Amino acid sequence: MSDALTYRAAGVDIDAGNAVVERIKPLVKRTFRPEVMGGLGGFGGLFDLSGRYREPVLVSGTDGVGTKLKLAQILQRHDTIGIDLVGMCVNDVLVQGAEPLFFLDYFATGKLDVDTTVAVVGGIARGCELAGCALIGGETAEMPDMYPPGEYDLAGFTVGAVEKSQMLSGETIVAGDVILGVASSGPHSNGYSLIRRILERAGNPLDLDLDGVSLADALMAPTTIYVKAMLELLKASPVHGMAHITGGGLKENIIRVVPDGLGIALDASSIVLPPVFDWLMREGSVAREEMWRTFNCGVGFTVILPGDAVAAAAALLLKHGLASSVIGEIVPAQGDERVQIG
């Protein structure tokens, strides 16, 4: 019948979805760990935990990459946004001392473009390799009329595990502990609604040179994945706490892991804004206080530990290519104001 309807006619191309699966199989397989059971194509991903832990605590996390997606789509840069997706999730579960074990992704678009989808998932697979976790499954959803042409959305989900006795709860943090700030690669995946507004006001000068790096490259630099370095540090150093600097910036994230009765004193002079943040602050006339609570300001992760452990910790991180410096300390809380920046 000439008026017979098909799923393809309704805007969903099953063949394109199958083509994506076939092309991503080798990318996904590179992320597998010995604990992964089976392969792609099942209704659920299988992961064997037996024999690895005595008292395992599972730590889960989920996130997206915010409106950095908009910039990726404008610039047609789809191959690294998946690294951001993984980084935002695995760095979060890492804070409690957990090793990320596996990851799942959700990719939704109006009309499936095979090359774009494979590029995005390829970035997710690369992020999983950097984190040492398995890309164990995912969902690709083609939803006509839900998204404008060329746009897509992403969400990520990870599960990690830690021995109950080794879980970081912050309870060992004491006044006098030092806060070691570990360098970020840029804004990571936070503050991009403000970033895009500043870009518009400045006339979108994406080719602008910032110390040898274009503004576009600086803004699209993928989120640093701290997992392997921090897991090694946890075995070698008396770490009392860690914080992933995401939405809320330096002002709101570190204090989340500090027990009641204690506060943090950050030394503003120890945090030198990298060029991309300096440009954003100047071009957007953004107040310093707003910078502290919106961006990581060049510090993507923090480690709280005794002062006499800082030198060895910094040396270990440097072996992993991560620069770090002391940015503050733990102090007794002063009333309701637990965060001091001065």
NUMILUM-148677 format. One record per residue: residue in three letters; x, y, z of N, C-alpha, C in turn. Coordinates in steps of 0.1 Angstrom, whole numbers, plus 5000, padded with zeros to 4 digits. Example, Ala and Ser with C-alpha at 12.3 -4.5 7.8 and 13.67 -1.06 7.14 Angstrom:
! residues 2
ALA513249435078512349555078513249675078/SER512849785071513749895071512950005079/
! end
This chain:
! residues 342
MET500849885000500050005000500950125000/SER500550224992501450344991501450435003/ASP500350415011500250505023500750425036/ALA501350305034501850235045503050315052/LEU503050315065504050385073505150295078/THR506250345079507450275085508050355095/TYR508950295104509650365114510550465107/ARG511150425096512050525089511350645084/ALA510050625079509250735074508950825086/ALA508850765098508550845110509750925115/GLY510950895109512150965113513150895121/VAL512950755123513850675130514550575121/ASP515850575119516550495110517250385118/ILE516650265118517150155126518550105120/ASP518650115106519850075100521050165104/ALA520750295105521850385110522250345124/GLY521350315132521650275146522450155146/ASN522150055138522949935137524349965132/ALA524450055122525750095117526650155128/VAL526050235136526750295148527350185157/VAL526450085160526849975169528049905163/GLU528049875150529149795144530449875144/ARG530350005142531550085142532150115156/ILE531350115166531850145179532350015187/LYS531949905182532349775189533849765192/PRO534749795182536149785185536649895195/LEU535950015194536350115204535950075218/VAL534750025219534349975232535149865238/LYS535449775229536249655234537549695240/ARG538149795235539449845241539349885255/THR538149915260537949965274537649845283/PHE537449725278537049615287538149575296/ARG537649535308538549485319538249335320/PRO539049255327538849115328537449085335/GLU536949175343535749155350534449165342/VAL534649215330533449235321533049095315/MET531749065317531248945312530348965299/GLY530648895289529848915276530349035269/GLY529549075259529949195251528749285249/LEU528849365238527749455235526549375230/GLY525349435232524149375226523149315236/GLY523649285248522649235258521749345263/PHE520749295271519849395277520449465289/GLY521549405295522149465306523649435305/GLY524549525310525949495311526249415323/LEU527149325322527549235333528949255337/PHE529149265350530549295356530649205368/ASP531749125369531949025379532849085390/LEU532249105402532949165414533649065423/SER533348935420533748835430535348825431/GLY535748815444537148795446537948925447/ARG537349045444538149165443538149245457/TYR537049225464536849305476536449225488/ARG536849265500536349195512534949255516/GLU534949385517533749455521533549575511/PRO533049545499532949645489531749745492/VAL532049875490531049975489530950025475/LEU529850015469529650065456529350215456/VAL529950295447529850435447529350475432/SER528250535431527750565418527650715415/GLY527750745402527650885399527050905385/THR526451015383525851045369526051195367/ASP526251235354526451375351526251395336/GLY526351515331526351545317527551645315/VAL527451715304528551815302527951955300/GLY526751975304526152105303526152165289/THR526152305289526052365276527452375268/LYS528452305274529652285266529252215253/LEU528252135254527652065242527352165230/LYS526852275234526452375224527752425217/LEU528752445224530052495218530652385209/ALA530552265214531052145206530352135193/GLN529052155193528252145181528452265172/ILE528652385177528952505169530252485162/LEU531252435169532552415163532752285156/GLN531752205156531752065150532951985155/ARG533151995168534151915175533551815184/HIS533451695178532651585185533451475191/ASP534851485189535651375193536151375207/THR536051495214536551495228535451525238/ILE534251555234533251585244532851465252/GLY533151345247532851225254533851205265/ILE535151255264536051255275535551335286/ASP534951455283534351535293533251465301/LEU532451395293531351315300531851215310/VAL532851145306533451045315534151115327/GLY534851215324535651285335534651335345/MET533551395341532651455351532051355361/CYS531951225356531351125364532451055372/VAL533551005366534550925373535251015384/ASN535551145381536251225391535351245403/ASP534051235402533151245413533251125422/VAL533151005417533150885426534550865432/LEU535550925425536950915430537150985443/VAL536351095445536451175457536251085470/GLN535450975469535250895481536250775481/GLY537250785473538250675472537950565463/ALA536850575456536450465447537150455434/GLU537450335430537950305416536750295407/PRO536650375397535550355387535650225380/LEU534650145380534650005374534150005360/PHE532950065359532350065345531450185343/PHE531150215331530450335326529450305316/LEU528350375316527250365306526950505301/ASP526650515288526350645283524950655277/TYR524350775276523050795269523250905259/PHE523050875246523150975235521850985229/ALA521351105228519951135222520151245212/THR519451225201519451315190518151315182/GLY517951415174516751415165516851325153/LYS517951335146518251245135519651195136/LEU519851065136521151005138522051025127/ASP523151095130524251105120525351005125/VAL525650905116526550795121527950845124/ASP528550935116529850985118529951065131/THR528951145134528951225146528851135158/THR527951045157527650955169528950875172/VAL529550825162530750735164531850825170/ALA532050955165533051035171532751065186/VAL531551085189531151115203531450985212/VAL530950875207531250755215532650715215/GLY533450745205534850725205535550805216/GLY535050925218535551005229535250945242/ILE534050895244533650835256534550715259/ALA534750635248535650515250537050555254/ARG537550665248538850715252538950765266/GLY537850825271537750875284537750755294/CYS537050645290537050525298538450465299/GLU539150465288540550415288541450495298/LEU541250625298542050715306541750685321/ALA540450655324539950625337540150485342/GLY540450395332540650255335539350185338/CYS538250235333536950175336536350125322/ALA535450025323534949965311533650035306/LEU533650055293532350115287531449985285/ILE530549965294529949835295528549835288/GLY528049955284526749965277526350105275/GLY525250125269524750255266523450255258/GLU522950375255521750385248521850495237/THR521550465225521550565214520050585210/ALA519550705213518150735211517950835199/GLU517150795189516850885178515350925180/MET515251055183513851105186513551225178/PRO512951205166512551315157511651415165/ASP511851545161511151655167511551695181/MET512351615188512751655201513951745201/TYR514851735191516051805190516151875176/PRO516651995176516852065163517951985155/PRO517952005142518951935133520351965138/GLY521251865139522651875143522851875158/GLU521851875166521951885180521851745187/TYR522451725198522351595205522551625220/ASP522251535228522351545243523051425248/LEU523851445259524551335265524351325280/ALA524351205285524451175299525351055302/GLY525951055313526850945316526550895330/PHE526850765332526650695345527850605348/THR528350615360529450525364529150455377/VAL529750345379529750275392531250235396/GLY531650275408532950245413532850165426/ALA533950125431533950045443535150075452/VAL534950065465536050095474535850005486/GLU536949955492536849885505536249975515/LYS535349915523534649995533535650065543/SER536749995546537750045556538550155550/GLN538550165536539450265529538650385523/MET537350385526536450485520536850625526/LEU536950725518537150865522535850935526/SER535750955539534451025544534751165548/GLY535951205550536351335555536551335570/GLU536251225577536251225591537651235597/THR538651215589540051225594540651355591/ILE539951445585540451585582540451665596/VAL541651725598541851805610542351945607/ALA542152035616542752175614544252165613/GLY544752235603546252225600546552145588/ASP545552065583545751995571545952095559/VAL546652055549546952135538546052095526/ILE545652195518544852175506545752185494/LEU545952075487546852075475545952085463/GLY546152195455545352215443546052155431/VAL545252075424545852005412545252065399/ALA546152095390545752175378544652115370/SER543852195364542852165355543352185341/SER542652135331542952165317542352285311/GLY541452345319540652465315539352465323/PRO538252515317537052525324536352385326/HIS536952285321536352145321534952145316/SER533952125324532552125318531652215326/ASN532152315332531352395341531352545337/GLY530252615339530252755336530052795322/TYR529652705313529552735299528352825295/SER527352825303526252925300526853065301/LEU527653085312528253225313529353245302/ILE530153135300531153145289530553185276/ARG529453125272528853145259528353295259/ARG527853345270527353475270528553575269/ILE529653545275530853635273531353625259/LEU531353505253531753495239530853585230/GLU529553575232528653655224528953805225/ARG529153845238529453995240530754035233/ALA531753945233533053975227533053955212/GLY531953905206531953885192532453755187/ASN532453655196532853515193534353515187/PRO535353565194536653565188537353435191/LEU536853325185537353195189538753165183/ASP539253245174540553235169541653315177/LEU541153385187542053465195543153385201/ASP544353435201545553365206545753395221/LEU545753285229545953295243547253215246/ASP548353285246549653225249549953105240/GLY549653115227549953005218548852905216/VAL547752925223546552835221545352925217/SER544552875208543452955204542352945215/LEU541553045215540453055225539552925224/ALA539252885211538452775209539052645215/ASP540352625213541052515218541052515234/ALA541252635239541252645254539952615260/LEU538852655253537552625259537052485256/MET537652425246537252285243538152175249/ALA539252225256540152125262539352025270/PRO539451895268538651805276539051795291/THR538051765299538151755313539351665317/THR540151705326541251615330540651505338/ILE541051385336540651265343541751225353/TYR541451245366542451235376542551085382/VAL541850995377541650865384542950795387/LYS543650765376544850675378545850735388/ALA546050865386547050935395546550935410/MET545250965412544750965425544650835432/LEU544350725424544350595430545750555435/GLU546750595427548150565431548450645444/LEU548050775444548350855455547750805468/LEU546550745467545850695479546550575485/LYS547350505477548050395482549450445488/ALA549850555484551250605488551250715499/SER550050775501550050895509548850895519/PRO549050965530547950965540546851075536/VAL546151045526545151145521543951145531/HIS543551265535542351275544541051315537/GLY541251365525540051405518540351455504/MET539351455495539551495481538251565477/ALA538451655467537251725462537451755447/HIS536351725439536351755425535751895423/ILE536451975416535952115415535152135403/THR533852135405532852135394531952255396/GLY530652245393529752365395529752405409/GLY529952535411530052595424531552635427/GLY532452585418533852635418534552605431/LEU535652675434536452655445535752685458/LYS534852775457534152825470533252725475/GLU532552645467531552555472531852405472/ASN532852365465533152225464534052165475/ILE535152235478536052175488535352165502/ILE534552255505533952255519532952135520/ARG532452085509531551975509532151845516/VAL533451835516534051715522534651745536/VAL534551865541535151905553534051895565/PRO534451825576533451805586533051935593/ASP531851935599531352045606532352085617/GLY532352215620533352265630534652305624/LEU534852265611536052305604535752385592/GLY536652465587536452545575537752545567/ILE537752615556538852625547539352765545/ALA540652785545541152925542542052905530/LEU541552965519542252965506543053085504/ASP544253075499545153185496545053225482/ALA544353335480544053385466545253405458/SER546353445465547553475457548253355452/SER547953235457548553115453547853055440/ILE546753115437545953065425546053165414/VAL546953135405547153225393546253185382/LEU545353275378544453235367545153205354/PRO544953085349545453055335544853155325/PRO545453165313545053275304543553265300/VAL542953145299541553145295540653195305/PHE540953175318540153235329540353385330/ASP541553425328541853565329541153635318/TRP541053585306540353645295538853655299/LEU538253545304536853535307536553645318/MET537353655328537153755338537153895333/ARG538153925325538354065320537254095309/GLU537054005300536054035289534654035294/GLY534353955304532953945309532754035321/SER533854115325533754195337533154115349/VAL533653995350533153905361533953925374/ALA533153955384533753975397534553855402/ARG535653885409536453765414535653675422/GLU534753725431533953635439533053545430/GLU532553595419531753515409532653415403/MET533953445400534853345394535053235404/TRP535253265417535453155426534353055427/ARG533053105425531953015428531352965414/THR532052995403531552945390532552855384/PHE533752885384534852815376535752745386/ASN536552655380537652585388538852675389/CYS538952785380540052885381541452815380/GLY541452705373542752645370543052525380/VAL542152505390542352395399541152305398/GLY541452185391540352095388540051995399/PHE540951975408540851875419541651915431/THR541251875443542051915454542151795463/VAL543351785470543651675479543951745493/ILE543351685503543551735517544451635524/LEU545551675529546451585535547451665545/PRO548151585554549051655563550151735555/GLY550651845561551651925555552951845551/ASP553351755560554551685557554451575546/ALA553251565541553051465530552951535516/VAL552951665516552751745504553851725494/ALA555051725498556151725488556151585480/ALA555951475487555951345481554651335472/ALA553551385477552351375469552451455456/ALA553051575457553251665445554151595435/ALA555151525440556151455431555451345424/LEU554651265431553951155425552951205414/LEU552251315417551251375407552051425395/LEU553151475397553951535386554351415376/LYS554651295382554951185374553851145364/HIS552651185368551451165360551151285351/GLY552051385351551851495343550851605349/LEU550651595362549751685369550451775378/ALA550451905374551052005383550152035395/SER550752065406549952095418550752195427/SER549952265436550552355445549652375457/VAL550152415468549352435480548552565478/ILE547252555480546352665478545652715491/GLY545852635502545152675514545252565525/GLU544552585536544552495547543252475554/ILE543152375562541952355570542052435583/VAL541052505587541052585599539852565607/PRO539852605620538552595627537552685621/ALA536252645621535252725615535052855623/GLN534752965616534453085623532953125620/GLY532153085630530653105628530153035616/ASP529253095609528553025598529453035585/GLU530353125585531253145573532353045574/ARG532252935566533352825567534352835556/VAL534152925546535052945535535653085535/GLN536953095537537653215536538653215524/ILE538553325516539453335505540053475506/GLY541453475508542053605510543553595506/
! end
